[in-house]
Amino acid sequence: MHQALTTCPYCGVGCGVQAEVDGERIIGVSGDSTHPANFGRLCVKGSALHETLGEHGRLTRPRVDGVEVDWDTALDAVADRLQATRRDHGNHAVAAYLSGQLLTEDYYVANKLFKGFLGTPHLDTNSRLCMASAVAAYKRAFGADAVPCNYEDLEEAELVVLVGSNLAWNHPVLYQRIKAAKQINPLMRVVVIDPRVTDSCEIADLYLGLAPGSDARLFNGLLAWMADRSKLDRVYLDNHTQGMEEALAAAREDDTSLEAIAADCDLDPERLETFFYWFASHLHVVTLYSQGVNQSSSGTDKCNAIINCHLAGGKIGLPGAGPFSITGQPNAMGGREVGGLANQLAAHMDYHTPGALERVTRFWTTASLEPTLPDAPGHKAVELFEAIERGEVQAVWIMATNPVVSLPDANRVRAALAKCPLVIVSECMADTDLLPYADIVLPASSWSEKDGTVTNSERRISRQRGLLPPPGEARHDWWIIGEVARRLGFGEAFAYGHPSEIFDEHARLSGFENALDTRLDTRGEGKRLFDISGLAGLDRDAYDALSPIQWPVTRQAPHGTARLFEDGRFATPDGKARLIAVSPRGPRQALSETRPLRLNTGRVRDQWHTMTRTARAPRLMNHRSEPFIELHPDDALHYGIGDKELARLEGAGGDYVGRVRVSKAQRRGEVFVPMHWTGRFSGAARMGSLLAPHCDPISGQPESKHGAVSIAPLAPGWQATLIVADDLTLDAAWCESSRYWARIPLPDCQRWQLAGGKGDAERHDWQAWLARHLAVAPTLWCDDPVGGRLRAAGIEDGRLRWWLMVGPPGELPGLAWLDERFQEAARGERLDAARQRRLLAGCDDGAADSGPVVCSCHQVGQRTIRDAIRGGDGSVEALGARLACGTQCGSCIPELKSLIEEERAYASAEPKPEGIAIA
């Protein structure tokens, strides 16, 4: 057994991970205490990485037209069909759709093949869905896609402003760093600006629950407020910026009185003025913003409105200061570096950059091959699938992403792919919503197998190391792309034997014809800030040993660059930053009588994207086990929907069915749904089907935060919980007639939540239904037809095979005892007579039900926590000492505090408060 260092494959924090490797298994993970992104911290998802591994459920062999084939056959098919598409329809009929899950080396080779040698501009990435607006805004303001800050700035700031970011759930390690810094420095202030009261509010000194879509109005108002009170840094503006007067004039096109701004943002004027005063009065301010700002039809302008305020106050290029866009995926930044967006070339060069096309062409030219780069940008993500629908794009290669779930108008995306003549999918999992649409399936390596680099939100490049061999015949993405390139006749340009060779080429291109000793080159063109030429020439050993480092990395900065623009010089031709005139615009998805509710979407604490990885760790399914709809109590009352009841949302492209969570953390007239559930885990819970495909006209980023929906109670005639052993074969159509179903993986079984209509005659004969669909007839049976209740279990050879309860989920016993019985069955152990008798009760005599899981790290349930609080453990520290909850990643601490407050209120017989108290 040995320990190895790598990086986490989840969010953009880019945490270092220390893995314990035992032969061909990883038996445990912990935080890398030497990695500057996390210094040993890990969130619950990162802590469970080793639980997501294994060959079960993995793609292990290529498939062509539904038939498993060898690699030569599959690669020949890819090359032949791509070549035929180009011959019959032209280069622009070919496209690729990539992912921030790819490593930089994979990204680089894909971009080089499609744009450089297939000659198509239509290569985009799912980072378009999360980071494109931030990229466009940085380029407009600074002349480059350059995040100016680093994580230390969050700890050195006097004021941290979180805008559209539930940092506590989505980037937990950064949240914990800010929380720790605040404890050390009580003078540090935190402002949370978000329509929802989230767990991030636990450390907030001020909470602004603004109306969705009003961010630009808020920051335009801040700019005017600063100007009216002489809070602008005129020296900085004069020496280092352009456009202040135009930006201020645009801000003043609206009423800039505090009352008018507060009314437009639906905020309390006193709280708004407090924020304005704090921002204007502190120099060391970091504004950390994420999808709540970016995912808008005016996301670029919103980002620039934030940047404007930092430039106007000189709050940039200093320790603890700057506009900080936090990325969503582990390598969204790396993809941007190599040209993964459709409007980019490579190495932060764009189609409109003078000389860029010729420069990249010269660099990629070999002794006998010259690339044929397109001369204009290609289709961005939403446009790309619309082009597939129209038949303009005849072949698409999709890598490491699931657009039939994550894109807006997801049902339309499915229809487009169904009619596309050639769909190639590189994927590591054997069962995703995308695979039924694939003509050619290529099994790819995954985390712990992939070997390369990623770049996190602070521009830090880290090694993600291959620690295990890929299962079966799975291969690395860069190898697959290179083999296809060779078969297309481009082998000389793709003769890579190791990812270190790709990284070296990437590093050399970043410095190719780039001014290294002056801001301007001989043609007056601004220097490309992205430059890692100082890392060129690494041999394989040096590459493997590469320590985390922030770009630029050049001869002048061989150890990297922690903070950009410290000298007040930017990547524009004249070296000055640009303030952008912003005119606030509301969401394009308008509310109406038929769709009166504003839809917000996002992540939950313990899940990642479409759950292909996190759902393999059953304990990560416990905190939020079913798709849900978060609704304000007043709206729940108005629509006649109770807490934990089922409801249906109807949106632009389809429906969504989930279990309602009534919460005062949600604004009236608005609903929230998670982004994670797919057709593998529920029947109708793909949030993308609710959204119209409206995009920011500059960035192309979809408006995923501002849907318009209606809601209605589902009112099922019956509900049931069915738990089935993992190895039990089910009839594929067994849940088709259910009005609602959700699958919840457990360690050695699968839990299904079901609901059906009152007229579902078949389900009235449960015994026949169970025998038909489960292959193991009911062995134990307890029926109450009058009350509509039933419990049954199937036992085969003394082992529990399935367990059923017909009745509301609120009547469920704690499932831990049942789960243990399924684990025993998986080990071949038989149930004794006493335990068989207790099966229908679902618990052992005296077995405690711990309730819904609050702490996923240590699997501590809500009832256990409440009992401890009532027993005298009235603080987070006391609960941690007794139960260990809150002592690992800390993500559950806000919920622990809420439970403590609830129990105190209950004990004093006062009205129970909900949400989070904000000073």
Protein Blocks (a to p, Z undefined) as FASTA:
>chain_A
ZZdddddfkbfnopacddddehjacfbdcddfkbmklnopacfklmmmmmmgcjehpafb
dceehiacdfklmmmmmmmmmmmmmmmnojklpccdddfkbcfklmmmmmmmmmmmnopa
bbcdfklmmmmmmmmmmmmmnopacdfbdfklmmmpmbdcdehiafklmmmmlmmmmmmm
mmmmmmbccddddfbdcfklmmpcbdcdddehilmmmmmmmmmmmmmnopacfklmmmmp
ghklmmmmmmmmpccbfklmmmmnopafklmmmmmmmmmmpmbdcddddfklmmccklmm
mmmmmmmmmmmnopghiahiacddddfbfklmmmmmnopafkbceehiafklghklmmmm
mmmpcfkbccdddfbdcddfklmmmmmmnomambdcdehiafklmpghkllmmmmmmmpm
bacdddfbfbdfklmmpfbdcddddehkagcddddfkopacddddfbdcehjbccfklmm
mmmmmmnopmmmmmcfbfklmmmmmmmmmmgopafkbfbdfkopacdfbacklmgoiafk
lmmmpccddddddfklmnopfbghklopafbfnopacdddddddddfbdcdfklmcccdd
dddfkbghjlmmmmmmmklmmmmmbccddddfklmmmnopaehiacddddfkbccddddd
ddfkbcghiacddfkbcfklomblcfklmpccbdcfklopacfklccdddddfkiabdcd
ddddfklccdfklmmmpcbdcddddfkbccddddddfklmklmmmmlmmmmmnopacfbd
cddfknopacddddeehiafbdcdeddfklpccfklmmmmmmmmmnopacdfklmmmmmn
opaehiacebjafblmlopafklmmmmmmnopacfklmmmmnopoklnommmmmmmmmmm
mmmmmmnopacdehjddZZ
